[in-house]
């Protein structure tokens, strides 16, 4: 499913960018990713 792989890549990019921008929000980002799956 190409669409699913693309969405997974988007989530990883979102997570990566947020980790760089605000490391203090790491746990929140993990929670968001878990909820979005």
N, C-alpha and C positions, 0 to 999 in steps of 0.2 A: 504494500500500500504506500505509494509515493507520497500521498498527502500526509499520512501519519508520520513518515520519516521527516518530512519537511517541518511539520508542527513540532516534532521532538527537537529538531535543530534550532527552531525559533526559541523554544523554551530554554535550551542550553545557552543560547546567545544572551537572552534576557537575564538569566542567572549569572552568567559570566560578567556582563556589564555592571550589574548591580553589586556584585562582589567587589569590583574595582572601585565603584563610586562610593560605597558605604559598607565597609566590612562589619560595622556594628550591627547591620541589619541581616547578617548571614542567616540566623535562625528563622527570621521572618520570611526570607526568600525561599528557604527549604520548605517551610510550611506552605507557602503559596504554590510551589511546584507540586507538592504532594496533593494539594486540594484540586489543582488544575488537571491532574492526570485522569 
